[in-house]
Amino acid sequence: MNLYSTLQIGDYHLNHCEDDLLIKKISSDKVVCAVMDGCSTAMDSHFASTLIAKLLRKVIIEAGYRALYEKDNQHSLEEELKKIIKGLFKEIIFAKNHLMLDEKELLTTLIILIYDITKDEGLVLAIGDGVVCINGNITEFDRNNKPDYLAYHLHEDFENWYSVQSQKKFFDHLDDVSIATDGISSFSQIKKTDSDEVINFVEYLMINQNNNDTEDMLNRKLKQLEHQYGVKPTDDLAIIRIIK
C-alpha cells in the first residue's frame, strides 16, 4: 500500500495556504487520513485548518493508546470514526473556550478517511465541501461554496448532529482511493503553452497512475500540469491518495 500526498497554495492566495492535511496510524492495521480547507472569508483561515489537524492528531494518538488496552473490544469502522469525531468535537470546544476564539476563527471543512488494512474496508466522511474518489468513482460534495462547517454546531448535542451526517462513503475493497479539498476543481490557465490537449484535472490527480513508482507522484503531476499545460490551482489544494 502506497500513500501519496500534496499540499499547495493556490495561485490567487499570496500569504498563507489555508488547507492542511494529516496522515496518522491508529494502530498497525488502521490508518486515518484527513484534508482540511479553511474558510477564506473567515478569520485566520490557515490557523483554523492547522488547528483542526493538530487536534485531530491528538485524538488519533489517544485512540491508538486506548486500542492497546481494548484488544478484546472489536469496533466497526463507523463506531471508530464516530469516536474520533466526538473526540475532535470536544477538543475544538476546549480550544475555543481556552483560547477565547471566535467561531469565525474555527471555520474549516474536514474530509476524513479511516481504513482497516487487515479487513480491507474503509469509510470516508465529508464535513463540508471536497472531492472523494473511490476506485475510479468520483464524488464531489458541493454546497455552492457555503459549507456546513463543524464549528457551526459546537453548541449542539453531538449525538444528534452526528446522526444526520449523510456525506459518507463506505468501501470494502481498496485499489485506489483519494480525498481532496475543493481546490482540485479550481485549475485555471496561468500561462500559454504549446499543448492544446484537453485534460480532466480531477481524473489526472485522482485516477491516473503515472509516476506512482515515486512517493512524490502528486507533486510531479502538479508540476507537469503547470509546465506542460500551463495550469495551476487558483485555490489552495490538499490531496491524499492511497494506491494498493
VMD Tcl script that draws the C-alpha trace (Angstrom):
set ca {
  {0.00 0.00 0.00}
  {1.41 3.36 -1.06}
  {0.40 6.71 0.40}
  {0.80 9.95 -1.56}
  {0.01 13.50 -0.51}
  {0.41 17.08 -1.65}
  {-0.35 20.48 -0.17}
  {-0.14 23.55 -2.39}
  {-1.07 27.20 -2.01}
  {-3.48 28.46 -4.66}
  {-2.30 30.88 -7.30}
  {-4.78 33.51 -6.06}
  {-3.52 33.28 -2.47}
  {-0.45 35.31 -1.56}
  {0.30 34.91 2.15}
  {-0.88 31.59 3.51}
  {-2.06 28.18 2.42}
  {-5.45 27.78 4.09}
  {-5.58 23.99 3.59}
  {-3.91 21.29 5.65}
  {-3.70 17.51 5.71}
  {-2.99 14.68 8.11}
  {-1.96 11.03 7.77}
  {-1.81 9.10 11.05}
  {-1.99 5.45 12.04}
  {-4.25 4.42 14.91}
  {-2.56 1.03 15.02}
  {-0.56 -1.25 12.74}
  {-3.68 -2.13 10.77}
  {-5.69 1.11 10.79}
  {-4.84 4.46 9.24}
  {-6.65 7.80 9.27}
  {-6.26 10.42 6.55}
  {-7.81 13.88 6.53}
  {-7.81 17.06 4.47}
  {-8.98 20.44 5.76}
  {-9.90 23.64 3.93}
  {-10.13 26.88 5.90}
  {-12.83 29.40 5.00}
  {-11.23 32.25 3.05}
  {-13.85 34.78 4.16}
  {-13.43 33.96 7.85}
  {-10.60 34.93 10.22}
  {-7.09 33.41 10.01}
  {-8.27 30.53 7.84}
  {-4.83 28.94 7.79}
  {-4.97 28.79 11.59}
  {-8.34 27.01 11.57}
  {-7.29 24.19 9.26}
  {-3.95 23.74 11.02}
  {-5.55 23.75 14.47}
  {-8.06 21.07 13.45}
  {-5.22 18.96 12.03}
  {-3.28 19.20 15.31}
  {-6.31 18.43 17.45}
  {-7.26 15.51 15.21}
  {-3.74 14.11 15.50}
  {-4.04 14.26 19.30}
  {-7.37 12.42 19.22}
  {-5.97 9.70 16.94}
  {-2.88 9.18 19.12}
  {-5.11 8.80 22.17}
  {-7.31 6.35 20.24}
  {-4.21 4.32 19.47}
  {-3.28 4.13 23.15}
  {-6.80 3.01 24.03}
  {-6.65 0.31 21.36}
  {-3.66 -1.23 23.13}
  {-5.79 -1.86 26.19}
  {-9.02 -2.81 24.39}
  {-7.83 -5.62 22.14}
  {-10.87 -7.71 23.01}
  {-13.29 -4.95 22.06}
  {-13.94 -5.03 18.32}
  {-15.47 -1.83 16.97}
  {-16.80 -1.24 13.48}
  {-15.20 1.48 11.37}
  {-18.37 3.52 11.79}
  {-18.01 3.31 15.57}
  {-14.31 4.15 15.46}
  {-14.85 7.13 13.20}
  {-17.68 8.39 15.40}
  {-15.41 8.19 18.47}
  {-12.70 10.14 16.65}
  {-15.10 12.87 15.52}
  {-16.63 13.05 19.01}
  {-13.15 13.45 20.48}
  {-12.37 16.17 17.96}
  {-15.66 17.89 18.77}
  {-14.67 18.05 22.44}
  {-11.13 19.23 21.68}
  {-12.38 22.07 19.48}
  {-14.80 23.21 22.19}
  {-11.98 23.16 24.76}
  {-9.62 25.09 22.45}
  {-12.34 27.61 21.62}
  {-13.01 28.31 25.30}
  {-9.39 28.16 26.44}
  {-8.11 30.49 23.71}
  {-11.32 32.59 23.67}
  {-11.69 32.03 19.93}
  {-14.44 33.41 17.78}
  {-16.46 30.95 15.70}
  {-15.03 32.63 12.58}
  {-11.56 31.53 13.66}
  {-12.58 27.86 13.53}
  {-14.24 27.57 10.13}
  {-12.72 24.74 8.13}
  {-14.02 21.78 6.19}
  {-12.96 18.24 7.04}
  {-12.85 15.14 4.88}
  {-11.70 12.17 6.93}
  {-10.96 8.63 5.84}
  {-10.44 5.62 8.09}
  {-9.12 2.40 6.54}
  {-8.69 -1.05 8.06}
  {-5.76 -2.65 6.25}
  {-6.44 -6.17 7.56}
  {-10.15 -6.21 6.69}
  {-9.60 -4.15 3.53}
  {-12.52 -1.85 4.24}
  {-12.85 1.85 4.75}
  {-15.14 4.79 5.40}
  {-14.98 8.42 4.29}
  {-16.90 11.25 5.95}
  {-17.07 14.72 4.40}
  {-17.97 17.64 6.65}
  {-18.26 20.45 4.15}
  {-17.09 20.63 0.53}
  {-14.50 18.44 -1.17}
  {-13.91 15.58 -3.59}
  {-13.63 11.84 -2.93}
  {-12.55 9.19 -5.43}
  {-13.07 5.52 -4.57}
  {-11.63 3.04 -7.05}
  {-12.25 5.32 -10.02}
  {-15.64 6.65 -8.89}
  {-15.53 10.38 -8.20}
  {-17.95 12.09 -5.81}
  {-17.98 15.86 -5.37}
  {-19.53 17.31 -2.22}
  {-20.53 20.87 -3.05}
  {-22.88 23.25 -1.24}
  {-22.36 26.15 -3.65}
  {-19.28 27.26 -1.73}
  {-21.28 27.51 1.51}
  {-20.01 24.53 3.52}
  {-21.78 23.43 6.68}
  {-18.71 23.81 8.88}
  {-18.27 21.69 12.00}
  {-17.70 24.85 14.05}
  {-21.29 25.93 13.38}
  {-22.51 23.01 15.52}
  {-20.30 23.08 18.61}
  {-23.25 24.23 20.73}
  {-25.38 21.26 19.64}
  {-25.71 17.79 21.10}
  {-23.04 15.71 19.37}
  {-25.18 12.58 19.01}
  {-27.97 14.50 17.30}
  {-25.57 16.30 14.98}
  {-23.65 13.16 14.02}
  {-26.80 11.16 13.35}
  {-27.74 13.40 10.42}
  {-24.33 13.37 8.71}
  {-25.05 11.91 5.29}
  {-21.90 12.69 3.29}
  {-20.40 9.24 3.84}
  {-18.82 6.70 1.53}
  {-18.15 3.09 2.54}
  {-15.90 0.74 0.59}
  {-14.96 -2.89 1.19}
  {-12.03 -3.11 -1.20}
  {-9.26 -0.60 -1.83}
  {-7.47 -0.30 -5.16}
  {-7.07 3.45 -5.44}
  {-8.74 5.91 -3.05}
  {-8.28 9.68 -2.80}
  {-9.64 12.59 -0.78}
  {-9.13 16.23 -1.74}
  {-10.22 19.73 -0.83}
  {-12.29 21.59 -3.41}
  {-9.16 23.32 -4.71}
  {-8.86 20.36 -7.07}
  {-11.70 21.93 -9.07}
  {-10.03 25.35 -9.30}
  {-7.41 24.79 -12.01}
  {-7.05 27.71 -14.38}
  {-4.75 28.73 -17.23}
  {-1.90 30.87 -15.93}
  {0.33 30.84 -18.99}
  {0.28 29.74 -22.60}
  {1.98 26.51 -23.63}
  {2.40 24.56 -26.83}
  {-0.04 21.90 -25.68}
  {-3.66 22.12 -26.78}
  {-4.61 18.79 -25.19}
  {-7.79 18.81 -23.11}
  {-7.20 17.22 -19.71}
  {-9.52 16.39 -16.83}
  {-7.55 17.66 -13.82}
  {-9.55 15.72 -11.22}
  {-9.12 12.42 -13.05}
  {-5.44 13.13 -13.71}
  {-4.74 13.64 -10.00}
  {-7.14 11.06 -8.54}
  {-7.28 8.23 -11.12}
  {-4.29 8.42 -13.47}
  {-1.40 6.39 -12.02}
  {1.55 7.88 -13.91}
  {4.60 8.28 -11.63}
  {3.11 6.01 -8.95}
  {6.56 4.47 -8.52}
  {7.65 7.58 -6.59}
  {6.25 8.91 -3.32}
  {6.35 12.38 -4.91}
  {3.75 11.37 -7.52}
  {1.20 14.09 -6.82}
  {3.76 16.90 -6.70}
  {5.19 15.70 -10.01}
  {1.72 15.72 -11.53}
  {1.15 19.29 -10.35}
  {4.47 20.37 -11.86}
  {3.57 18.67 -15.13}
  {0.21 20.43 -15.22}
  {1.94 23.75 -14.64}
  {4.79 23.40 -17.12}
  {3.23 21.24 -19.83}
  {-0.33 22.54 -19.76}
  {0.14 25.97 -18.15}
  {-2.45 25.42 -15.41}
  {-2.36 25.71 -11.61}
  {-5.00 25.53 -8.88}
  {-6.19 29.05 -8.07}
  {-7.48 27.86 -4.69}
  {-5.38 26.04 -2.09}
  {-5.21 22.30 -2.60}
  {-4.69 19.29 -0.31}
  {-4.82 15.72 -1.63}
  {-4.18 12.34 -0.05}
  {-4.18 9.25 -2.24}
  {-3.82 5.57 -1.35}
  {-2.93 3.01 -4.00}
  {-2.63 -0.68 -3.24}
}
mol new
graphics top color blue
foreach p $ca { graphics top sphere $p radius 0.5 }
foreach p [lrange $ca 0 end-1] q [lrange $ca 1 end] { graphics top cylinder $p $q radius 0.2 }
display resetview
